[in-house]
Amino acid sequence: MTRAAVRIFAALFTTVALFSACSQLANGGTPKIALYDVTSGKLQVNPGDTVDFGTVSPSGPTTSTHTFSVENTGTADLSLAASGNKIVIAGSNPSYFTIPTQPPQSIPAGGSISFDVVLTAVGTNQTKNATIGISSNDPALGDISYNATGYDGGGVL
């Protein structure tokens, strides 16, 4: 992870920690975040886990999309990053992975939202890796950072 990415994560997590303390006092309950990889059969994704996007190639398939579900199993609203992107992509090859639509900031108790992460082929014949980070006001877990990997195969562009 580059120094700039570390600084972005640190700033984002600090902002969420402050937001979390205020949110819990106002709501009187506790939010609880849970993350699942819906594409892989709703497997739970824990901090540090790796999600394999498989192989993409300019000759097809050109993209691999994984849908993730963020669930609030707590008793108060779950808030994602207080400002900016709710989900951040960093790491060694972040430009190969995209999030077409950022999720909303708030998830009510018992609710869930979903978002997609897309790996796109450019034909480098290399494994591409990124770190996906989600910050929340969950006092126990708060931040979930997991790895995404996939092979960008060769082919005709």
C-alpha positions in Angstrom: 0.0 0.0 0.0 1.4 3.4 -0.9 2.0 6.1 1.7 -0.8 8.2 0.1 -3.2 5.3 0.4 -2.2 4.7 4.1 -2.8 8.4 4.8 -6.2 8.3 3.1 -7.2 5.2 5.1 -5.9 6.8 8.3 -7.9 10.0 7.7 -11.0 8.1 6.8 -10.8 5.8 9.8 -10.2 8.8 12.2 -13.2 10.6 10.8 -15.4 7.5 11.2 -14.2 6.9 14.8 -15.3 10.5 15.8 -18.6 10.1 13.9 -19.1 6.7 15.5 -18.9 8.1 19.1 -21.5 10.8 18.3 -23.8 8.5 16.4 -24.0 6.0 19.3 -24.8 8.7 21.8 -27.6 10.0 19.6 -29.1 6.6 18.7 -28.9 4.8 22.1 -28.1 1.5 20.3 -25.1 -0.1 18.7 -24.6 -0.7 15.0 -22.9 -3.9 13.9 -21.4 -4.4 10.4 -21.3 -7.7 8.5 -19.9 -8.1 5.0 -20.7 -10.9 2.5 -19.5 -11.8 -1.0 -22.9 -12.5 -2.6 -21.3 -13.7 -5.9 -19.5 -16.5 -4.1 -22.6 -17.8 -2.4 -22.9 -15.2 0.4 -19.7 -16.0 2.0 -18.8 -13.8 5.0 -15.8 -11.6 4.3 -13.7 -10.8 7.3 -10.9 -8.3 7.7 -7.8 -9.5 5.8 -9.7 -12.1 3.7 -8.9 -12.4 0.0 -11.6 -12.5 -2.7 -10.5 -14.0 -6.0 -12.0 -12.4 -9.1 -10.7 -15.1 -11.3 -9.2 -14.4 -14.8 -10.2 -11.7 -17.2 -8.9 -11.1 -20.7 -9.4 -8.6 -23.5 -10.5 -11.6 -25.6 -13.2 -12.4 -23.0 -14.5 -12.3 -20.4 -13.4 -8.7 -20.2 -14.7 -8.1 -16.7 -15.3 -10.0 -13.5 -17.9 -8.5 -11.1 -18.4 -9.4 -7.5 -21.5 -8.2 -5.6 -21.0 -7.6 -1.9 -23.7 -7.1 0.8 -23.1 -4.9 3.8 -25.5 -5.8 6.6 -26.3 -4.0 9.8 -27.1 -6.7 12.4 -27.1 -4.1 15.2 -29.7 -2.1 17.0 -28.7 1.4 15.7 -28.1 2.9 12.3 -24.8 1.8 10.7 -23.0 4.7 9.1 -20.3 4.3 6.5 -17.6 6.9 5.9 -18.8 10.3 6.9 -17.8 11.9 3.6 -16.4 11.0 0.2 -16.3 7.5 -1.1 -17.9 5.0 1.3 -15.7 2.2 -0.1 -12.1 2.9 -1.0 -9.8 0.9 -3.3 -6.1 1.1 -2.6 -3.1 -1.3 -2.7 -0.7 -2.3 -5.5 -3.1 -2.2 -8.5 -6.2 -0.2 -7.5 -6.9 1.2 -11.0 -7.9 -2.3 -12.3 -10.7 -2.5 -9.8 -13.7 -0.1 -9.8 -16.9 0.4 -7.8 -19.5 1.6 -10.4 -21.9 3.0 -7.8 -21.0 4.0 -4.2 -23.5 2.8 -1.6 -25.5 5.1 0.6 -24.0 6.4 3.9 -26.6 5.0 6.3 -28.0 1.5 6.8 -30.8 1.2 9.3 -30.7 -1.5 12.0 -31.6 -4.8 10.4 -31.0 -3.4 6.9 -28.5 -4.1 4.2 -27.1 -2.5 1.0 -25.1 -4.0 -1.8 -22.3 -2.7 -4.1 -20.3 -4.2 -7.0 -16.5 -4.3 -7.4 -15.4 -4.9 -11.0 -12.0 -6.1 -12.3 -11.4 -5.0 -15.9 -9.0 -6.6 -18.3 -6.3 -4.7 -20.2 -4.1 -7.6 -21.2 -1.1 -7.4 -19.0 -0.6 -11.1 -18.3 -0.2 -10.3 -14.6 -2.0 -10.9 -11.3 -3.7 -7.7 -10.1 -4.2 -7.0 -6.4 -6.0 -4.3 -4.5 -7.3 -3.6 -1.0 -10.9 -2.7 -0.5 -11.6 -0.6 2.6 -14.9 0.1 4.3 -15.2 2.3 7.4 -18.2 2.3 9.7 -19.3 3.4 13.1 -19.4 -0.2 14.4 -17.7 0.2 17.8 -16.4 -3.4 17.8 -15.1 -3.8 14.2 -15.3 -0.3 12.7 -13.2 -0.8 9.6 -13.1 -3.8 7.2 -10.2 -4.1 4.9 -10.0 -7.1 2.5 -8.0 -8.0 -0.5 -9.1 -8.5 -4.1 -7.1 -10.4 -6.6 -7.5 -11.5 -10.2 -5.5 -12.4 -13.2 -5.4 -10.0 -16.2 -4.7 -12.3 -19.0 -3.3 -11.5 -22.4 -5.3 -11.3 -25.6 -6.2 -9.0 -28.4 -7.2 -5.5 -27.3 
